[in-house]
Structure formats: structure tokens, C-alpha cells
């Protein structure tokens, strides 16, 4: 057995950029990648579910629910109704593709009251497929988030009964904002038994993640593979690029990851 690696697609790609969809799905069918992490954009299910069902009928999937950039904020009670409505598409896509994981972010705001509100709204979803993802502290200027530390995530997991998605880049950014030791914090997160990991490269001193292709930043990827990725991990390579017409950078990402995995073992 070895790690399983996932590549990104947005639900909107199935109506806006079908060439990218086909090239990406070919990488999974050819065994270069193992699954697709589908970002379920709000309101996209009705327009895309038929084509997604057809094109992904033989593809393993993880669903990523939309987050604050799409107007979803579980940390805000005033957004409750809107949040639940917008997250319905994520659950529908998970049903459609028989996905066992729906990655979901906590909301905006730094403080116990915001954390408690996210927990309350996670409970309202009542979905055992939810995996809470740890967040950076400062995703944007003048913007703070919770769900940034191992203690926050542990509290959510215990009170909601959900799973955990560990994002390395988010942890690095949060540590830099909160003056925490990166690798000690990694170890604390790993104790929470993530069911899926998000991995990219970036600037080890930054507070905002940039989703760089592997080895194009200065993260210590070898140490991450050696110390913090157990065998048989499920890992989404969350690397992004404006030029999606060239699939080679994503092929290189997974080749690099597989080589590092072999070296670590």
C-alpha cells in the first residue's frame, strides 16, 4: 500500500472548462493521481450534476465545501440559514459521487464565541462525512480566523464528532502569525489523527499560503514526508496555477511526492 494523491477541480469547471476537466480526469484514470478533490461551489449542483455524474462515474472523490470567499461563515450566527443552504450542494455532490469526506472550514473571527458558533453550526449539518480543516490565522488583511490551533481543532472534533483534515500550509501560516513552533505544532495536529492531508509548497515565513507547486517554495517537504505523513495517507496536492492549460506542473507534483514518500519509507 502507498499514499493516495488527489488533484483539484471546481464544480464550475464542468460547465466552464471541460477541456481542463478531461485532462485532469485522465490523470486519475491513468493512475498518475488517485482521486479528485471537488470544490462544490454554491448553487452549481443543478447545472453540473448530470455531467459530473457521467464524467466521474469511475473516479474516486473527496468533496471540499466552499468557504468564506464564497460567502460562507459558520462563525457568524446571522449566516446560519445561508450557510446551510449553500452547503447543501456539497452534501448532494458527496451523495452523487459516494464521497466519504466533505472538507469544511470553520468561520471567521478570533475568539471563543466564534469557535462555539462554528461548532453549533457544524452540529446542525449532522453529517458524519465532515472533516474540519485547520485554518491560517490571517487569511486576508484585517481578517482573523479560528480553527487555527490544535486545541481549537480538538475541541471541534470532540464536540461535533467530525473528522479532521490537516492542511500543512495553513498550519505554517498560523504558526507564523501566532508565534508558535511549526514542527511542534505539526506533531500536535498529527495526534488528532487526520483522515486527509492538504499539501503544497510556499514561503516558510509567510502568514498567507500561496499553494505553490512542490519544490518551488522553501517548505521542508522531506521533513514533512519523513516525520508527519504516516504510510497510506490520503493527500490532496493543493497546488494551484493560473495556467491550467498545461498539466505538466501537476504531473511533476505527484511524481515529486511519490519519490519523497519512497525515500521516507
Secondary structure, DSSP 8 states (H G I E B T S, - for coil): ---EEEEEEETTHHHH-HHHHHHHHHHHHTTSS-EEEEEE-TT-HHHHHHHHHHHTTT--EEEEE--GGGT--TT-GGGHHHHHHHHHHHHHHHHHHT-S-EEEE--B-SSHHHHHHHHHHHHHH--TTEEEE---S-SSTT--BSS-SHHHHHHHHHHH--EEEEEHHHHHHHHHHHT--HHHHHHHHHTT--SEEEE-B--TT-SS---B-TTSS---HHHIIIII--TT-EEEE----S-TT--HHHHHHHHHHHHHHHHH-
